[in-house]
Amino acid sequence: MLALIALTLAQSAPAATDADTRAWWALTAELSNDSMEGRDAGSPGYDRAAQLVADRLAKAGVKPLGKDGSWFQPIALERTDIARADIRAGGTRLRFLHDITASPTGVPAQLAGKLAYRGYCGADTLGDVRGKVVICHNTRRAGLPSADDREKALTAAGAAAMLAIADPGFTVEPPRWPFAYARSVRIAGTPVAPVGLPVLTINADALGKLVGKGRDAARLIAGGSSGAPLPAFDIGTDFTARFTLAHSKLTSSNVIGILPGTDPALADQAIVLTAHLDGYGHGTPVDGDGLYNGTLDDAAYVALIVRLAERRAGQGFRRPIVFALVTGEEKGLLGSKYFVANPPIPLSRIAGNINLDQLRPIFPLDLLTVHALDDTTLGDDARAVATSMGIAVQNDPEPERRLLMRTDHWNFLKAGIPAVNFVFGYRPGTKSEEIYRQWYRTGYHKPQDDLKQPMDWQAAADFNRFFYTLTQRVADQDAPPRWKPGSTLRPKSD
């Protein structure tokens, strides 16, 4: 049945695309069709996807590198969900995950206080907020209080909680409502920090339910989004929140294997290829669809790494290649964190990491954002390969999104291992930017990231070829990846 589904969906790739791109898309379809249930970490759907990946790697001649000679590196996890939330402002009930959300490890079982509005919540504008639930604009504009500034100021002033308005003016990555769920997952045994100032996130469209009919909520949102001066006032309405938490234990595995190198002199210089196998799974429905398939985030790039192995058919590069399809990225980079802390080969024998995430072949590939472009020689390798294909490269033009630290290569960088990651780039004002922005509004971490979304098949083929060529260059050249002098990312102890 899975093969039939994959064949049917693969046929959505135009016949004019090359055979490799069609094979890549067919595997993407197997990994992200509805039968995989969105591959949430620890779910049966994730386990089915992991077994499929392991089977394909085995058939391609890769050797297992997991526990006890298996393909799997199991990770014990602990999960906390907000199973039920009853949140009210006066007599108005707020819809959880639609109007308001919270982290299950960041709120107490219940909280209460009078509502107050304090604009950007700078320390000098708070006044008396003792015991109050304070509404603040979660702006990221330079010159205004940061999230850390707001939290410190409210804590020092004795506030009961902060309601942070998700800023619709942050257009580089606008807020996405509804949230799929309120869930926290951690590696078993990881201490949970005690709840400090409770922080809940408010949908800007719900502000009117909090400030009441006598205030112009839309005007406040517009002002806060533009950085304009804002008033401070007490609302006086009672705010109450009660949360029911559900705790569970689960196990989810990284899939890891190795393609041995052909040059004994380079045997201690392995290159790790990573992509995250997990997705969101089932969550709050959007337009009637409650399954978050995660096709481009990140099934397509798990499939691409598998395709690289299949193209080699057991024939190694000069350096060993470690295949690490990791779990728990969507829950905090957990799989790569565990991999680095419990490496299947010593970290001293890992020379570099090429990570695939945050890529979007939905418009032409003529510009590629390269994370850590100027920090290691992997950036030079990426530039050389891209240039040979007529593709320009750039540093991240939107560092305020912190994408550098939001995907699995970050754990390798922190461990002192040169690493690189990519995002399709665009030039301002182009059709590509329009498509890019639209996808982040309607596709990213949404059920609509599925097999039916529009694709640019030439862009997909181009990036696949870029990845194959880059991997071969890094794995076969004489010198291993290395840090560049002056890199701000290189650990001081490295």
Summary of the structure (lengths in Angstrom):
residues: 494
radius of gyration: 23.7
end to end distance: 50.1
largest distance: 75.7
contacts: 1725
relative contact order: 0.15
helix: 35%
strand: 26%
